Amino acid sequence: MNTQDIWNFITTQGVDFGIKLLTAIVAWIIGRWLINLAVGLIGKGFERGGKIDATLAHYLKSIIAIVLNIFMILAILDIFGIRTTSFAALLAGAGLAIGAAWSGMLGNFAAGVFMQVLRPYKVGDFIQAGGVTGTVKELGLFGTTIVTMDNVTTIVGNGKVFGDNIQNYSALPVRRVDCVAKVANSVNPMDAIARLRPVIAAIPNVAQDPAPDIEILEFTPEGPKLCVRPYTHTDHYWQVYFDTHKAIVETFGAAGYPVPELPVAHRTVTSA
């Protein structure tokens, strides 16, 4: 295209094209504002209604936002004379390539739909899924947002989550806290168990039903090893975990138990 052709285009169609471009920009700005406003109002409606939980509400808001954005893009294309039928024909012609490139995204979307139906977890649950352990922040169209225990936001594709094992630690009222206590060979393990039972049961947020499990786990050269396993809600897991270890130390210290040591026959002797 030479300079004359460009000048002819500007003088004959430039004004019309400029008006269309300006209109499209205005339509995009206003459209985005209206979509955000609509999605926000819908979200508040879900919250006020109380009949739709947070997981499904986030999912429906994402779907509505995507659909409205598609309609807005089609409307903007129509400003430039690209009709919906022409756009649909263009998509149909490139369908195979788009499908191949977006197969992973479509798989994540399909997995998200199935998880909305099966509901293996919801927002706020503490889970292990897709190799990530943490609290569910959002179940989106294509991925699940999980906040890990070290406070890192991680997004895992729904396809990976749905195709792997899912452990939901919040599904049941309580979960077991596994701790271990070792006593010296000179200590009667039954006396240690009797001392620990009331102390562990008195720890805040420890469930009474089922009662804490305190038994002999195994025997080692240093002395018997006890399993100390209280039950608690997931929200109080780490508090109970740390308090249990503190209670073991305090109880054994008050009883005057010696520190477990290897018998002489098991110690490594080094020559000078």
C-alpha positions in Angstrom: 0.0 0.0 0.0 1.6 3.3 -1.1 1.2 6.8 0.4 -1.6 7.7 -2.0 -3.6 4.6 -1.0 -3.2 5.4 2.7 -4.3 9.0 2.1 -7.3 7.9 0.1 -8.3 5.5 3.0 -7.9 8.3 5.6 -9.9 10.8 3.5 -12.7 8.4 2.6 -13.0 6.0 5.6 -10.7 7.4 8.2 -13.3 9.4 10.0 -15.8 6.5 10.0 -13.1 4.1 11.3 -12.0 6.5 14.0 -15.6 6.9 15.2 -16.0 3.1 15.3 -12.7 2.7 17.2 -13.6 5.4 19.7 -17.1 3.8 20.2 -15.5 0.4 20.7 -13.1 1.8 23.4 -16.0 3.5 25.2 -18.1 0.3 24.9 -15.3 -1.7 26.4 -14.8 0.6 29.4 -18.5 0.9 30.1 -19.1 -2.8 29.4 -16.3 -3.8 31.9 -17.7 -1.5 34.5 -21.3 -2.8 34.1 -20.1 -6.4 34.2 -18.1 -5.9 37.4 -21.1 -4.1 38.9 -23.5 -6.9 37.8 -21.2 -9.7 39.1 -20.7 -7.8 42.4 -24.5 -7.4 42.9 -25.1 -11.0 42.1 -22.4 -12.0 44.6 -24.0 -9.9 47.3 -27.4 -11.5 46.4 -25.9 -14.9 46.9 -24.6 -13.8 50.3 -27.8 -12.3 51.5 -29.8 -15.3 50.3 -27.8 -17.8 52.4 -29.0 -20.7 50.3 -25.9 -21.0 48.1 -22.6 -21.8 49.9 -19.4 -19.8 49.1 -17.9 -22.5 46.8 -20.9 -22.6 44.5 -21.3 -18.8 44.6 -17.7 -18.2 43.4 -18.2 -20.8 40.7 -21.4 -19.2 39.4 -19.9 -15.7 39.5 -17.0 -16.8 37.4 -19.4 -18.4 34.8 -21.6 -15.3 34.7 -18.5 -13.0 34.3 -17.2 -15.1 31.3 -20.5 -15.2 29.6 -21.1 -11.5 29.9 -17.6 -10.8 28.6 -18.2 -12.9 25.6 -21.4 -11.0 24.8 -19.5 -7.7 25.2 -16.8 -8.8 22.8 -19.3 -9.9 20.2 -21.1 -6.5 20.6 -17.8 -4.7 20.0 -17.0 -6.8 17.0 -20.4 -5.9 15.6 -19.4 -2.2 15.8 -16.7 -2.9 13.2 -19.2 -4.8 11.0 -18.1 -8.3 12.0 -21.4 -10.0 12.4 -22.0 -12.8 14.9 -22.6 -15.3 12.1 -19.2 -14.4 10.6 -17.5 -14.7 14.0 -19.2 -18.1 14.6 -18.0 -19.3 11.2 -14.5 -18.2 12.0 -14.5 -20.1 15.2 -15.9 -23.2 13.5 -13.1 -23.0 10.9 -10.4 -22.8 13.7 -12.2 -25.1 16.1 -9.8 -28.0 15.7 -6.7 -25.9 16.4 -8.4 -24.1 19.3 -9.6 -27.4 20.8 -6.1 -28.9 20.7 -4.5 -25.8 22.2 -7.2 -25.5 25.0 -7.7 -29.2 25.7 -6.0 -28.8 29.1 -8.2 -25.8 30.0 -11.3 -27.6 28.9 -10.3 -30.6 31.0 -9.9 -28.4 34.0 -13.3 -26.8 33.3 -15.0 -30.2 33.0 -13.4 -31.4 36.3 -14.6 -28.2 38.0 -18.2 -29.0 36.9 -17.9 -32.5 38.2 -16.6 -31.3 41.5 -19.5 -28.9 41.9 -21.8 -31.9 41.6 -19.9 -34.3 43.7 -18.7 -31.7 46.3 -15.6 -33.5 47.7 -14.8 -30.3 49.5 -15.9 -26.7 49.9 -14.4 -23.3 50.6 -12.8 -23.3 54.1 -12.1 -27.0 54.1 -8.6 -28.2 55.0 -7.6 -30.7 52.2 -4.8 -32.4 50.5 -5.3 -32.5 46.7 -3.1 -32.4 43.6 0.0 -32.7 45.8 -0.9 -29.5 47.8 -2.1 -29.4 51.5 -3.9 -26.4 52.8 -7.2 -24.5 53.2 -9.5 -24.1 50.2 -9.9 -20.4 49.3 -11.8 -20.7 46.1 -13.0 -23.4 43.7 -12.9 -21.6 40.3 -13.8 -22.5 36.8 -10.4 -24.0 35.9 -8.5 -24.3 39.2 -8.7 -24.6 43.0 -7.0 -21.9 45.1 -5.4 -23.4 48.2 -3.7 -21.5 51.0 -0.9 -23.8 52.3 0.2 -24.1 56.0 3.1 -21.7 55.4 0.6 -19.1 54.1 1.4 -19.4 50.3 -1.5 -19.1 47.9 -1.4 -22.0 45.4 -3.6 -22.6 42.4 -4.0 -26.2 41.3 -5.7 -27.2 38.1 -9.1 -28.8 38.6 -8.1 -31.6 36.3 -5.1 -32.5 38.4 -7.2 -32.3 41.6 -10.0 -34.5 40.2 -7.6 -37.0 38.7 -5.7 -37.6 42.0 -6.6 -38.6 45.5 -8.4 -36.0 47.6 -8.1 -36.0 51.4 -10.6 -33.8 53.2 -9.5 -33.3 56.8 -12.6 -31.2 57.5 -15.2 -33.7 56.4 -15.5 -35.3 59.8 -16.0 -33.6 63.2 -12.6 -34.5 64.6 -9.2 -35.9 63.4 -6.5 -37.7 65.2 -3.3 -35.9 66.4 -0.4 -38.3 66.3 2.4 -37.8 68.9 5.0 -40.1 70.4 6.5 -40.2 73.9 9.5 -42.4 74.9 10.3 -43.4 78.5 13.4 -45.0 79.9 13.7 -48.8 80.5 13.6 -48.1 84.2 10.2 -46.5 84.0 7.0 -48.5 84.2 5.1 -47.7 81.0 1.8 -48.4 82.6 2.5 -45.7 85.2 3.4 -43.3 82.4 0.2 -44.0 80.6 -1.9 -43.6 83.8 -0.3 -40.2 84.4 -0.8 -39.0 80.8 -4.5 -39.9 80.4 -6.0 -37.2 82.6 -3.5 -34.6 81.5 -4.0 -35.1 77.8 -7.8 -35.2 78.2 -7.7 -31.8 79.9 -5.9 -30.0 77.1 -8.2 -27.4 75.6 -10.1 -28.5 72.4 -9.3 -32.2 72.9 -12.4 -34.2 72.1 -13.8 -36.5 74.8 -15.4 -38.8 72.2 -13.4 -40.6 71.0 -11.1 -40.4 74.0 -7.4 -40.0 73.5 -5.5 -43.1 72.7 -2.4 -43.6 74.9 -0.8 -47.1 74.5 2.6 -48.8 74.1 3.5 -48.4 70.5 6.8 -50.4 70.4 9.9 -51.3 72.4 13.3 -49.8 71.6 16.8 -50.2 73.1 16.3 -46.8 75.0 12.9 -47.8 76.4 9.2 -48.3 75.5 7.7 -45.8 73.0 4.2 -44.6 73.7 1.7 -43.4 71.2 -0.2 -40.3 72.4 -3.2 -39.6 70.1 -5.8 -37.1 71.1 -8.6 -36.1 68.8 -9.7 -32.6 67.8 -11.2 -30.4 65.1 -9.0 -29.5 62.2 -9.1 -25.8 63.3 -7.3 -26.7 66.6 -5.0 -29.4 65.2 -1.7 -27.5 65.7 -2.7 -26.1 69.1 -3.5 -29.6 70.4 -0.3 -31.0 68.7 2.0 -28.5 70.5 0.1 -28.6 73.8 0.3 -32.4 73.8 4.1 -32.3 73.5 4.3 -29.7 76.3 2.1 -31.9 78.5 4.3 -34.9 77.9 7.4 -33.0 79.0 5.8 -31.5 82.0 4.2 -34.8 83.2 7.4 -36.8 82.8 9.4 -34.1 84.5 7.0 -33.9 87.5 7.2 -37.7 87.8 11.0 -37.5 87.9 11.4 -39.9 84.9 15.0 -40.2 83.7 15.9 -39.4 80.1 15.9 -42.5 77.9 19.5 -43.6 77.1 21.0 -46.4 75.1 22.1 -49.4 77.2 25.9 -49.8 77.5 25.9 -52.8 75.2 24.4 -50.6 72.4 26.7 -47.6 72.8 29.4 -47.0 70.2 32.8 -47.1 71.8 35.5 -45.0 70.3 39.2 -45.6 71.1 41.4 -42.6 71.9 
